[in-house]
Structures are given as structure tokens and as C-alpha cells.
Amino acid sequence: MFEFASKRYFGLDISESAIKLVEIKKTHTGFRLSNARLMELDIDPLLDDNEKRNSVIKENLKQLFAEEGINSGVVALSISGQSVFIRPLRIPKVAKTKIEQIIHYEAQLQVPFPIDEVIWNYELFDIYDSPEVEVTVVAVKKDVVEEKLKIISGIGLGVDFVEVDSFSLFNAADFIDGIKNKIILDIGAKITNIIIVEEQKMWTRSILVGGNDLTKAISESLKISFKEAEELKRKEGLIVMTEEDKVSTPHAAAISDTISPVLVELLTDVSRSIGYYKSQFGETKIFREILLTGGGSKLKNIAQFISENIDIPTKVLNLLEKIKGDIDFELTGDLLGRIDVGVGLALRTVTSLTTKINLLPKEMLRAKEFEKRKWHIYGSLLIVIFIFMTLTGFVNWSNRKKGIALSKAQTLLDSYMMRQKEISQLEREIDSLKARLDFANWVTKKRTKTITVFAELMRLLPEKLWLTNIEQDKDILTLKGGAKGTFESIRVFTDALSRSGLFKAVRVESADVVRRKDDIDVTEDIRAFTIKIEMNPLK
């Protein structure tokens, strides 16, 4: 019934070329990166279809989880930027209650699929000196998420978070070493994610050029298989920058000549993206640095090559340099630059990060929420049952006592039938006792209803809401309390109250923001609300 074993927290990044698993441990001093595994997928993207790819992933996951002894835990899973629709929006600063309505309307217009076929969410970036709010809308087709979840479910492990890989990367970099006015360039196997970070917001775009394009170019140039070209790229891959580089490896010059045009194409798209961003958000913006990550960042001299072509200082991002002393495992060269997304995912399972978008299907989110709160609910129900049984026992005892009194009165009535005055007096006593009994029964019903209403309020109360005051005027209840986050949690609460069947009418009197999430020590907006509830009459 109760689980005493320590929970385990994982980030699982299933990319085009490998499975990356990162485990985070909670300690009394914070969080520690306790394990990381990378398992290469022996897949040829030019020959193998999606069915074979999924089969290979399942087998490798089973092997990996068996080797690590993983059969339960909190898991965050990544979704590639290629599968995700990301659209930045600007909306006027209006009341918080209207923002979600505007975003929902805009999402229906912007998302290129029917809104009921996608899972979508959004992130708000409130810029203080701007009359507008920056919004990033993220949407992914349900079948894309369901396909990945199906792969994981085959090994008996549930998923708690589904996050876009570029957001995970940003969260990890920002958590470990806050980044502002920098660009993260994540060169993956199939795509390259460009993430532009400013003081109060981030912007991301996916470019359909990646490490596989470099491998394909080497394969075609040297007339070797894709697998051989990939091995050669990892072993000898570099960009020739000096005469010494040309003779550093047997194939140095050939590899450099082959991949340079592909990299130039990639950097052209990167420069175009930076230019577009500046045209939308300010031509005078200056970015201090480009941080490289992903498998493509392991090419020798690539940072220098990018710096010279884009004219922005460039270096390879190493998230682990800040936490290397806490690592419990051997940190191999293969892991550096390739598990950064996994680090962001793992951190998502143990702490609150800058962005909080979760693309897990809503029905699964509700099930997870119930799982977290079920023991609180069961405990509350047990308390209510105990109170009810206690009151019922008291009423039964009281009723028995009154029944004895009635019996005695009846005996007296039989004994003094001849004395009319005394009989009348006894009859009045009997009537009085009956009235008290009726009143006791009425009180019992009223108390039972009060308990039922209280239990229903506690059952339906969302996690981010709390009640500070409950007042009753006849059949009208006035609930006052607070809420974290958007108006959505209050709306969910009132909808649940309306559907419960105990209440005749439910309406929100007020829901005002009393503290904003950007205030000191406040991570989410805090609202004070008042809700009026009309209860069904006592029967």
C-alpha cells in the first residue's frame, strides 16, 4: 500500500542516433548527477524504416533498463523539435483571466492541424517594459507522443513529463549556469536547434541539417557505407583550419573538404535565423557567445569554424563542468556534449525550471495527479467516515435514551389512566420528547450534509488551490482562498463543483492577482478568489 523505497529520477532522450539516460539523485545538499548512460542505435537512416527503428529502440531500452536495474521512477521524455510546432506570439497585456482565452484562440489559428488532434501548451514571458506579453505556443500531434509513450510502456515504465528537447537544453543550461544574451546551437543527428536566450525570454527554431548530412556527404565522397562513414567521422572528423590539421589524420583533408559545404549551408541558415530574430525583436541586439552542444559539436575545430563564419565567439557547452565533482560514474568522452538534453530532462523531474511546458496527454496528467493525491484523498475520506460514524453512534445512543424515556412515560400513562390531569401532563411530555427526537433527526441530516459538502470540496480542490475561509448563509456558501498559476485551476475547480451534483449553482465572484510570479521569492502568480455556491435544499 505504501512505498518506502527511495524514488529514482530519470531524463530519457531518444535521439536519431542514440538513447541517452541521465539519473539525478536528491540529497540533503541539493541534486547530484548520479548516473548517465549512452547506448548507440545501430540504425542506417538511409535504409532502415521507422518500424525497424522502433523495434531497435525497444530492445535497447529493455537491455539498458535491465542493466541499470530500473523498474520504476519519475521519468521525463524528450520530443524532437522536428516533430513539434513552435510559434512565438505577442499579445497585449490584459487581465490574466483573458490571456488564456486569447492564447487558445490564437492557437486554433496558428497550429497547422485540427486543435483536437494535437497536444498543445504555452509559455508566458512577461516583459516589464513592454505593453505586450511574449508567448511561445508549442504543439505536437497526439500520435507522435503516443508512439513514443508506447515504446516506453512496453518496458513497464510510466512517463511523467514530455518536453521539447530545445526547452530541456535551455532549462539545463539556465539552471546550472544562468545564460543571458547567448545562443545555444544544438547540432543533432537529423536537425540542428538554434536557441536564442535574452534577459527575459527564449526563442527557438529547428534547422533540417544535422550530423547525418555530414555522414552522408562523407559516405558519398569516399564511396563507403553510412555506418563506416559515421565511424570515420567520429574517429577522424575535423575541419581543417591549419596546415598541421591537413596531415593530422589519414582522411583529414578529404573529410574537411566534404563536410565544409554542408556546414556552410548550416551556418547560412543559422545566420538567417539570427537575422530574422533581430528583425523581429531589435536590430541592435548583441549576442555575447554561441554555446555548442549535440553530437555535431564533437567535430574538431568546429567552434573556431563557426566563430570565424558568424563573427560571434563560440565554444563547446559543457554542462558537466559545474557538477563534475558530484558525479558517481565514469565520465567518458562520448557523454560530453551528448547528454545535455538528458540532464535538462532529469532536472525537470526533481525541481522547478524556467520553462514548464508538459506535452503529456491530458488524461495521463489527470491520472498522475490523482496518483499523487490519492492517499490524501483516502485519508480525508477516512476522517469523514470516522466523524460520521461517531456522530451516528451519538445519535443512536441519544435515540435509545429517548426511547427509554418514552417507555417510562407510557408506563406512567397506563398507571394513571384514572387521573386526567396527570395524563394530560404526561401527554405533553410525550409530545415534547417527540419534537426533540424530530429535531435530533433534522440535526443529524444537516450535519451529514455539511460533512458531505466539506468532503466534496476537499476532494475537488486542485493542488494549486487552497481555502482560507468558508461562510454559510442558509443555502449559500462563500468560499475564499488563493491559487497559484493561471485562472485555469480556478475554472477547473468551479467546473468540477458544478458537475458534482451537490450544488445548484456555482459562480466566481472575483479572482484577482495579489502577487505576480516575477516578484521576489514568487515562482507563480498568486490569486485571491471568492466563489459563491448555492447548495441544493436539505431534504
LUMDREN-489548 format. One line per field, with one value per residue (C-alpha): residue in three letters; x, y, z; chain. Coordinates in nm, 3 decimals, padded with zeros to 5 digits. Example, Ala and Ser with C-alpha at 12.3 -4.5 7.8 and 13.67 -1.06 7.14 Angstrom:
% residues 2
resn: c(ALA  SER)
east: c(01.230  01.367)
north: c(-00.450  -00.106)
up: c(00.780  00.714)
chain: c(A  A)
This chain:
% residues 539
resn: c(MET  PHE  GLU  PHE  ALA  SER  LYS  ARG  TYR  PHE  GLY  LEU  ASP  ILE  SER  GLU  SER  ALA  ILE  LYS  LEU  VAL  GLU  ILE  LYS  LYS  THR  HIS  THR  GLY  PHE  ARG  LEU  SER  ASN  ALA  ARG  LEU  MET  GLU  LEU  ASP  ILE  ASP  PRO  LEU  LEU  ASP  ASP  ASN  GLU  LYS  ARG  ASN  SER  VAL  ILE  LYS  GLU  ASN  LEU  LYS  GLN  LEU  PHE  ALA  GLU  GLU  GLY  ILE  ASN  SER  GLY  VAL  VAL  ALA  LEU  SER  ILE  SER  GLY  GLN  SER  VAL  PHE  ILE  ARG  PRO  LEU  ARG  ILE  PRO  LYS  VAL  ALA  LYS  THR  LYS  ILE  GLU  GLN  ILE  ILE  HIS  TYR  GLU  ALA  GLN  LEU  GLN  VAL  PRO  PHE  PRO  ILE  ASP  GLU  VAL  ILE  TRP  ASN  TYR  GLU  LEU  PHE  ASP  ILE  TYR  ASP  SER  PRO  GLU  VAL  GLU  VAL  THR  VAL  VAL  ALA  VAL  LYS  LYS  ASP  VAL  VAL  GLU  GLU  LYS  LEU  LYS  ILE  ILE  SER  GLY  ILE  GLY  LEU  GLY  VAL  ASP  PHE  VAL  GLU  VAL  ASP  SER  PHE  SER  LEU  PHE  ASN  ALA  ALA  ASP  PHE  ILE  ASP  GLY  ILE  LYS  ASN  LYS  ILE  ILE  LEU  ASP  ILE  GLY  ALA  LYS  ILE  THR  ASN  ILE  ILE  ILE  VAL  GLU  GLU  GLN  LYS  MET  TRP  THR  ARG  SER  ILE  LEU  VAL  GLY  GLY  ASN  ASP  LEU  THR  LYS  ALA  ILE  SER  GLU  SER  LEU  LYS  ILE  SER  PHE  LYS  GLU  ALA  GLU  GLU  LEU  LYS  ARG  LYS  GLU  GLY  LEU  ILE  VAL  MET  THR  GLU  GLU  ASP  LYS  VAL  SER  THR  PRO  HIS  ALA  ALA  ALA  ILE  SER  ASP  THR  ILE  SER  PRO  VAL  LEU  VAL  GLU  LEU  LEU  THR  ASP  VAL  SER  ARG  SER  ILE  GLY  TYR  TYR  LYS  SER  GLN  PHE  GLY  GLU  THR  LYS  ILE  PHE  ARG  GLU  ILE  LEU  LEU  THR  GLY  GLY  GLY  SER  LYS  LEU  LYS  ASN  ILE  ALA  GLN  PHE  ILE  SER  GLU  ASN  ILE  ASP  ILE  PRO  THR  LYS  VAL  LEU  ASN  LEU  LEU  GLU  LYS  ILE  LYS  GLY  ASP  ILE  ASP  PHE  GLU  LEU  THR  GLY  ASP  LEU  LEU  GLY  ARG  ILE  ASP  VAL  GLY  VAL  GLY  LEU  ALA  LEU  ARG  THR  VAL  THR  SER  LEU  THR  THR  LYS  ILE  ASN  LEU  LEU  PRO  LYS  GLU  MET  LEU  ARG  ALA  LYS  GLU  PHE  GLU  LYS  ARG  LYS  TRP  HIS  ILE  TYR  GLY  SER  LEU  LEU  ILE  VAL  ILE  PHE  ILE  PHE  MET  THR  LEU  THR  GLY  PHE  VAL  ASN  TRP  SER  ASN  ARG  LYS  LYS  GLY  ILE  ALA  LEU  SER  LYS  ALA  GLN  THR  LEU  LEU  ASP  SER  TYR  MET  MET  ARG  GLN  LYS  GLU  ILE  SER  GLN  LEU  GLU  ARG  GLU  ILE  ASP  SER  LEU  LYS  ALA  ARG  LEU  ASP  PHE  ALA  ASN  TRP  VAL  THR  LYS  LYS  ARG  THR  LYS  THR  ILE  THR  VAL  PHE  ALA  GLU  LEU  MET  ARG  LEU  LEU  PRO  GLU  LYS  LEU  TRP  LEU  THR  ASN  ILE  GLU  GLN  ASP  LYS  ASP  ILE  LEU  THR  LEU  LYS  GLY  GLY  ALA  LYS  GLY  THR  PHE  GLU  SER  ILE  ARG  VAL  PHE  THR  ASP  ALA  LEU  SER  ARG  SER  GLY  LEU  PHE  LYS  ALA  VAL  ARG  VAL  GLU  SER  ALA  ASP  VAL  VAL  ARG  ARG  LYS  ASP  ASP  ILE  ASP  VAL  THR  GLU  ASP  ILE  ARG  ALA  PHE  THR  ILE  LYS  ILE  GLU  MET  ASN  PRO  LEU  LYS)
east: c(00.000  00.278  00.610  00.912  01.187  01.363  01.231  01.458  01.454  01.544  01.578  01.539  01.649  01.582  01.752  01.811  02.143  02.138  01.949  02.072  01.969  02.053  01.971  01.953  01.960  01.810  02.046  02.029  02.256  02.068  02.079  02.355  02.408  02.438  02.447  02.449  02.438  02.460  02.360  02.421  02.140  02.277  02.041  02.113  01.875  01.917  01.796  01.605  01.236  01.050  00.920  01.271  01.388  01.116  01.197  01.567  01.483  01.259  01.525  01.796  01.572  01.496  01.866  01.958  01.692  01.777  02.146  02.066  01.803  01.531  01.170  01.011  01.078  00.988  01.073  01.091  01.098  01.207  01.033  01.245  01.199  01.136  00.809  00.698  00.528  00.666  00.527  00.617  00.328  00.278  -00.045  -00.147  -00.112  -00.465  -00.621  -00.483  -00.833  -00.843  -00.489  -00.568  -00.877  -00.668  -00.393  -00.646  -00.798  -00.454  -00.350  -00.651  -00.543  -00.168  -00.138  -00.145  -00.350  -00.701  -00.669  -00.832  -00.559  -00.271  -00.137  -00.050  00.072  00.229  00.491  00.449  00.740  00.617  00.844  00.804  00.892  00.671  00.296  00.283  00.340  00.568  00.407  00.557  00.291  00.408  00.202  00.270  00.041  -00.103  00.014  00.378  00.365  00.160  00.413  00.698  00.492  00.400  00.769  00.831  00.518  00.642  00.908  00.669  00.782  00.549  00.636  00.564  00.687  00.711  00.924  01.067  01.443  01.535  01.342  01.518  01.854  01.773  01.647  01.962  02.198  01.999  01.973  02.342  02.488  02.231  02.261  02.153  02.209  02.366  02.287  02.278  02.345  02.246  02.379  02.196  02.194  01.894  01.832  02.005  01.823  01.909  01.805  01.836  01.828  01.766  01.720  01.357  01.274  01.395  01.329  01.397  01.397  01.487  01.707  01.684  02.059  02.250  02.520  02.361  02.404  02.777  02.795  02.603  02.843  03.144  02.977  02.915  03.256  03.462  03.227  03.175  02.865  02.680  02.789  03.157  03.128  02.979  03.264  03.518  03.354  03.364  03.722  03.884  03.624  03.760  03.756  04.094  04.198  04.579  04.840  04.904  04.537  04.567  04.805  04.668  04.470  04.478  04.146  04.163  04.172  03.911  03.668  03.713  03.657  03.346  03.174  03.266  02.992  02.733  02.848  02.842  02.481  02.400  02.564  02.384  02.055  02.180  02.279  01.944  01.764  01.965  01.890  01.519  01.519  01.685  01.438  01.151  01.290  01.554  01.827  02.074  02.079  02.428  02.485  02.784  02.853  02.745  02.739  02.774  02.621  02.499  02.695  02.799  02.983  03.247  03.398  03.746  03.780  03.404  03.386  03.661  03.496  03.160  03.317  03.501  03.193  02.931  03.160  03.036  03.269  03.194  03.277  03.155  02.899  02.994  02.712  02.905  03.197  02.985  02.891  03.180  03.278  02.938  02.935  02.923  03.019  03.300  03.266  03.374  03.435  03.130  02.898  03.024  02.800  02.554  02.367  02.287  01.920  01.903  02.040  01.763  01.501  01.631  01.634  01.270  01.173  01.319  01.284  01.101  01.280  01.248  01.000  00.728  00.559  00.449  00.316  00.192  -00.169  -00.427  -00.583  -00.241  -00.177  -00.505  -00.417  -00.073  -00.229  -00.475  -00.193  -00.003  -00.302  -00.491  -00.356  -00.451  -00.797  -00.826  -00.709  -00.967  -01.239  -01.136  -01.157  -01.501  -01.618  -01.484  -01.666  -01.985  -01.969  -01.901  -02.199  -02.417  -02.322  -02.401  -02.739  -02.822  -02.728  -02.937  -03.228  -03.206  -03.204  -03.511  -03.678  -03.631  -03.784  -04.080  -04.124  -04.127  -04.378  -04.602  -04.584  -04.685  -04.967  -05.102  -05.069  -05.256  -05.532  -05.782  -05.619  -05.695  -05.480  -05.174  -05.249  -05.263  -04.933  -04.774  -04.910  -04.748  -04.417  -04.451  -04.517  -04.215  -03.993  -04.118  -04.043  -03.691  -03.643  -03.758  -03.519  -03.234  -03.310  -03.311  -02.978  -02.833  -02.934  -02.796  -02.463  -02.438  -02.493  -02.233  -01.978  -02.065  -02.024  -01.691  -01.561  -01.669  -01.491  -01.169  -01.195  -01.240  -00.987  -00.691  -00.337  -00.259  -00.571  -00.630  -00.925  -00.886  -01.248  -01.588  -01.906  -02.267  -02.585  -02.876  -02.812  -02.538  -02.171  -01.899  -01.552  -01.247  -00.895  -00.589  -00.446  -00.108  -00.065  -00.328  -00.706  -00.728  -00.700  -00.991  -01.200  -01.129  -01.239  -01.569  -01.643  -01.588  -01.818  -02.089  -02.070  -02.067  -02.447  -02.439  -02.459  -02.732  -02.520  -02.150  -02.004  -01.673  -01.721  -01.358  -01.012  -00.753  -00.374  -00.226  00.135  00.298  00.536  00.821  00.805  01.086  01.051  00.740  00.764  00.399  00.123  -00.086  -00.458  -00.717  -01.059  -01.416  -01.665  -02.038  -02.210  -02.583  -02.645  -02.939  -03.203  -03.190  -03.432)
north: c(00.000  00.240  00.270  00.333  00.285  00.599  00.729  00.744  01.036  00.998  01.200  00.988  01.138  00.908  01.082  00.976  00.810  00.704  00.655  00.883  00.810  01.051  00.988  01.261  01.198  01.418  01.480  01.694  01.945  01.958  01.746  01.518  01.368  01.006  00.819  00.863  00.602  00.637  00.348  00.387  00.279  00.067  00.223  00.337  00.633  00.582  00.221  00.141  00.234  00.366  00.022  -00.121  00.189  00.150  -00.219  -00.144  00.127  -00.111  -00.381  -00.137  00.018  -00.324  -00.405  -00.066  -00.071  -00.431  -00.347  -00.046  -00.231  00.023  -00.086  00.231  00.601  00.950  00.988  01.289  01.214  01.440  01.515  01.631  01.984  01.841  01.684  01.993  02.311  02.612  02.958  03.280  03.524  03.869  03.954  04.272  04.282  04.219  04.072  03.728  03.585  03.677  03.578  03.207  03.275  03.482  03.218  02.942  03.143  03.218  02.852  02.745  02.991  02.921  02.545  02.381  02.082  02.044  02.151  01.828  01.622  01.786  01.825  02.188  02.415  02.756  02.951  03.316  03.562  03.881  04.171  04.452  04.744  04.624  04.676  04.316  03.967  03.726  03.384  03.064  02.817  02.456  02.185  01.825  01.572  01.325  01.022  01.139  01.150  00.830  00.643  00.736  00.658  00.321  00.234  00.320  00.147  -00.176  -00.196  -00.123  00.230  00.532  00.883  01.191  01.468  01.508  01.807  01.955  01.886  02.251  02.357  02.085  02.207  02.567  02.470  02.270  02.547  02.813  02.606  02.520  02.847  03.119  03.220  03.557  03.716  03.396  03.143  02.767  02.566  02.201  02.004  01.672  01.379  01.489  01.853  02.149  02.351  02.717  02.862  03.237  03.346  03.702  03.860  03.759  03.515  03.247  03.182  02.859  02.728  02.390  02.365  02.048  01.998  01.779  01.523  01.267  01.511  01.527  01.147  01.111  01.352  01.151  00.826  00.953  01.117  00.819  00.552  00.380  00.273  00.512  00.313  00.323  00.695  00.757  00.571  00.762  01.095  01.024  00.898  01.143  01.413  01.767  02.091  02.183  02.523  02.497  02.313  02.092  01.984  01.855  01.578  01.513  01.206  00.995  01.133  01.483  01.683  01.467  01.481  01.856  01.926  01.705  01.840  02.208  02.283  02.115  02.321  02.638  02.557  02.502  02.829  03.016  02.900  02.991  03.342  03.380  03.277  03.526  03.797  03.715  03.728  04.068  04.200  04.093  04.185  04.454  04.506  04.633  04.315  04.180  03.816  03.755  03.393  03.079  02.762  02.436  02.105  01.783  01.514  01.758  01.971  01.696  01.776  01.915  02.289  02.336  02.611  02.809  02.749  02.882  03.179  03.286  03.248  03.408  03.651  03.559  03.398  03.026  02.746  02.396  02.391  02.160  02.138  01.882  02.110  02.273  01.945  01.714  01.669  01.520  01.256  00.893  00.735  00.740  01.047  00.930  01.148  01.003  01.154  01.512  01.722  01.439  01.410  01.779  01.734  01.435  01.650  01.906  01.630  01.473  01.810  01.857  01.556  01.696  02.074  02.369  02.509  02.821  02.671  02.433  02.307  01.944  01.770  01.460  01.379  01.540  01.210  01.088  01.415  01.374  01.014  01.122  01.400  01.159  00.913  01.186  01.293  00.967  00.897  01.249  01.189  00.848  00.994  01.272  01.018  00.806  01.112  01.197  00.837  00.839  01.164  01.033  00.708  00.899  01.127  00.834  00.647  00.951  00.998  00.629  00.645  00.961  00.796  00.490  00.714  00.899  00.568  00.458  00.783  00.727  00.378  00.511  00.775  00.508  00.311  00.616  00.678  00.324  00.364  00.691  00.645  00.748  01.080  01.303  01.596  01.382  01.205  01.538  01.639  01.312  01.355  01.699  01.545  01.278  01.541  01.736  01.429  01.351  01.707  01.678  01.349  01.506  01.794  01.549  01.368  01.701  01.798  01.461  01.513  01.868  01.758  01.471  01.711  01.951  01.671  01.553  01.907  01.954  01.619  01.707  02.045  01.877  01.605  01.851  02.110  02.119  02.102  02.466  02.600  02.646  02.773  03.042  03.097  02.923  03.111  02.988  03.192  02.947  02.754  02.989  02.901  03.163  03.017  03.240  03.126  03.151  02.990  02.957  03.000  03.096  03.123  02.773  02.595  02.807  02.733  02.359  02.377  02.556  02.319  02.021  02.175  02.231  01.867  01.717  01.720  01.866  02.225  02.410  02.697  02.793  03.129  03.310  03.647  03.754  03.614  03.888  03.857  03.958  03.860  03.812  03.533  03.776  03.917  03.815  03.454  03.401  03.143  03.162  03.420  03.409  03.496  03.564  03.436  03.438  03.173  03.170  02.830  02.772  02.433  02.211  02.244  01.996  01.709)
up: c(00.000  00.093  -00.086  00.134  -00.123  -00.246  -00.576  -00.877  -01.122  -01.489  -01.806  -02.121  -02.453  -02.750  -03.040  -03.400  -03.322  -02.957  -02.632  -02.355  -01.995  -01.712  -01.344  -01.081  -00.706  -00.437  -00.146  00.168  -00.008  -00.340  -00.655  -00.778  -01.122  -01.016  -01.348  -01.725  -01.999  -02.375  -02.600  -02.972  -03.208  -03.490  -03.747  -04.102  -04.165  -04.541  -04.532  -04.213  -04.182  -03.878  -03.779  -03.756  -03.571  -03.306  -03.269  -03.217  -02.962  -02.764  -02.749  -02.646  -02.379  -02.231  -02.221  -02.075  -01.803  -01.712  -01.678  -01.457  -01.251  -01.337  -01.291  -01.152  -01.111  -01.229  -01.599  -01.832  -02.206  -02.491  -02.821  -03.115  -03.245  -03.592  -03.468  -03.279  -03.397  -03.209  -03.271  -03.083  -03.036  -02.894  -02.721  -02.538  -02.160  -02.042  -01.731  -01.651  -01.681  -02.051  -02.151  -02.175  -02.386  -02.628  -02.647  -02.710  -02.993  -03.142  -03.112  -03.318  -03.590  -03.579  -03.529  -03.876  -03.756  -03.612  -03.248  -03.123  -03.296  -03.111  -02.761  -02.705  -02.431  -02.394  -02.200  -02.100  -02.096  -01.931  -02.034  -01.781  -02.008  -02.293  -02.349  -02.478  -02.341  -02.527  -02.566  -02.707  -02.825  -02.856  -03.027  -03.131  -03.295  -03.048  -03.246  -03.225  -02.844  -02.822  -03.038  -02.803  -02.493  -02.641  -02.679  -02.313  -02.185  -02.343  -02.071  -01.786  -01.700  -01.694  -01.812  -01.600  -01.835  -02.213  -02.308  -02.630  -02.647  -02.710  -02.396  -02.191  -02.315  -02.229  -01.883  -01.806  -01.918  -01.734  -01.413  -01.389  -01.518  -01.598  -01.963  -02.100  -02.441  -02.572  -02.846  -02.792  -03.108  -03.067  -03.367  -03.356  -03.596  -03.801  -03.709  -03.552  -03.287  -03.251  -02.914  -02.864  -02.500  -02.384  -02.044  -02.001  -02.281  -02.521  -02.892  -03.078  -03.434  -03.588  -03.897  -04.107  -04.132  -03.886  -03.828  -04.060  -04.351  -04.273  -04.255  -04.582  -04.755  -04.631  -04.740  -05.093  -05.126  -05.006  -05.151  -04.817  -04.624  -04.395  -04.089  -04.196  -04.268  -03.924  -03.754  -03.963  -03.880  -03.507  -03.518  -03.760  -03.817  -03.820  -04.011  -04.149  -04.020  -04.043  -04.249  -03.949  -03.948  -04.306  -04.203  -03.852  -03.967  -04.287  -04.413  -04.260  -04.582  -04.758  -04.464  -04.423  -04.794  -04.787  -04.477  -04.514  -04.775  -04.550  -04.252  -04.462  -04.556  -04.189  -04.080  -04.356  -04.206  -03.857  -03.973  -04.145  -03.823  -03.617  -03.872  -03.865  -03.486  -03.485  -03.742  -03.517  -03.176  -03.230  -03.489  -03.227  -03.020  -02.949  -02.854  -02.634  -02.722  -02.910  -02.699  -02.897  -02.793  -02.954  -03.136  -03.409  -03.151  -03.120  -03.463  -03.411  -03.485  -03.534  -03.269  -03.444  -03.783  -03.661  -03.485  -03.800  -04.022  -03.795  -03.611  -03.263  -03.003  -02.994  -02.752  -02.672  -02.390  -02.104  -01.852  -01.650  -01.571  -01.298  -01.132  -01.220  -00.856  -00.774  -01.048  -00.926  -01.259  -01.514  -01.736  -02.082  -02.385  -02.562  -02.299  -02.321  -02.541  -02.600  -02.268  -02.217  -02.315  -02.078  -01.794  -01.851  -01.858  -01.536  -01.360  -01.467  -01.254  -00.930  -00.939  -01.093  -01.400  -01.616  -01.866  -01.751  -02.068  -02.040  -02.353  -02.173  -02.282  -02.052  -01.947  -01.832  -01.649  -01.462  -01.373  -01.248  -01.042  -00.884  -00.811  -00.626  -00.421  -00.371  -00.021  00.087  -00.055  00.109  00.439  00.417  00.342  00.641  00.864  00.728  00.776  01.133  01.210  01.051  01.248  01.569  01.512  01.412  01.729  01.941  01.773  01.814  02.183  02.221  02.043  02.269  02.573  02.449  02.367  02.726  02.842  02.612  02.751  03.104  03.003  02.854  03.178  03.377  03.132  03.190  03.568  03.594  03.339  03.603  03.669  03.370  03.474  03.518  03.192  03.008  03.162  03.056  02.704  02.684  02.795  02.528  02.262  02.379  02.359  02.010  01.899  02.036  01.855  01.529  01.588  01.655  01.332  01.145  01.304  01.203  00.842  00.842  00.992  00.747  00.460  00.600  00.622  00.270  00.132  00.313  00.184  -00.171  -00.153  -00.034  -00.300  -00.585  -00.462  -00.711  -00.582  -00.652  -00.473  -00.103  00.104  00.369  00.470  00.430  00.521  00.503  00.480  00.456  00.133  00.010  00.067  00.018  -00.045  -00.016  -00.090  -00.305  -00.618  -00.781  -01.156  -01.411  -01.381  -01.530  -01.193  -01.054  -01.362  -01.328  -00.963  -01.040  -01.330  -01.101  -00.836  -01.097  -01.207  -00.857  -00.813  -00.462  -00.573  -00.756  -00.889  -00.880  -00.979  -00.939  -00.769  -00.807  -00.895  -00.863  -00.883  -00.548  -00.619  -00.953  -01.037  -01.107  -00.752  -00.520  -00.393  -00.610  -00.889  -00.997  -00.991  -00.673  -00.694  -00.426  -00.526  -00.398  -00.516  -00.437  -00.424  -00.396  -00.238  -00.313  -00.034  00.254  00.201)
chain: c(A  A  A  A  A  A  A  A  A  A  A  A  A  A  A  A  A  A  A  A  A  A  A  A  A  A  A  A  A  A  A  A  A  A  A  A  A  A  A  A  A  A  A  A  A  A  A  A  A  A  A  A  A  A  A  A  A  A  A  A  A  A  A  A  A  A  A  A  A  A  A  A  A  A  A  A  A  A  A  A  A  A  A  A  A  A  A  A  A  A  A  A  A  A  A  A  A  A  A  A  A  A  A  A  A  A  A  A  A  A  A  A  A  A  A  A  A  A  A  A  A  A  A  A  A  A  A  A  A  A  A  A  A  A  A  A  A  A  A  A  A  A  A  A  A  A  A  A  A  A  A  A  A  A  A  A  A  A  A  A  A  A  A  A  A  A  A  A  A  A  A  A  A  A  A  A  A  A  A  A  A  A  A  A  A  A  A  A  A  A  A  A  A  A  A  A  A  A  A  A  A  A  A  A  A  A  A  A  A  A  A  A  A  A  A  A  A  A  A  A  A  A  A  A  A  A  A  A  A  A  A  A  A  A  A  A  A  A  A  A  A  A  A  A  A  A  A  A  A  A  A  A  A  A  A  A  A  A  A  A  A  A  A  A  A  A  A  A  A  A  A  A  A  A  A  A  A  A  A  A  A  A  A  A  A  A  A  A  A  A  A  A  A  A  A  A  A  A  A  A  A  A  A  A  A  A  A  A  A  A  A  A  A  A  A  A  A  A  A  A  A  A  A  A  A  A  A  A  A  A  A  A  A  A  A  A  A  A  A  A  A  A  A  A  A  A  A  A  A  A  A  A  A  A  A  A  A  A  A  A  A  A  A  A  A  A  A  A  A  A  A  A  A  A  A  A  A  A  A  A  A  A  A  A  A  A  A  A  A  A  A  A  A  A  A  A  A  A  A  A  A  A  A  A  A  A  A  A  A  A  A  A  A  A  A  A  A  A  A  A  A  A  A  A  A  A  A  A  A  A  A  A  A  A  A  A  A  A  A  A  A  A  A  A  A  A  A  A  A  A  A  A  A  A  A  A  A  A  A  A  A  A  A  A  A  A  A  A  A  A  A  A  A  A  A  A  A  A  A  A  A  A  A  A  A  A  A  A  A  A  A  A  A  A  A  A  A  A  A  A  A  A  A  A  A  A  A  A  A  A  A  A  A  A  A  A  A  A  A  A  A  A  A  A  A  A  A  A  A  A  A  A  A  A  A  A  A  A  A)
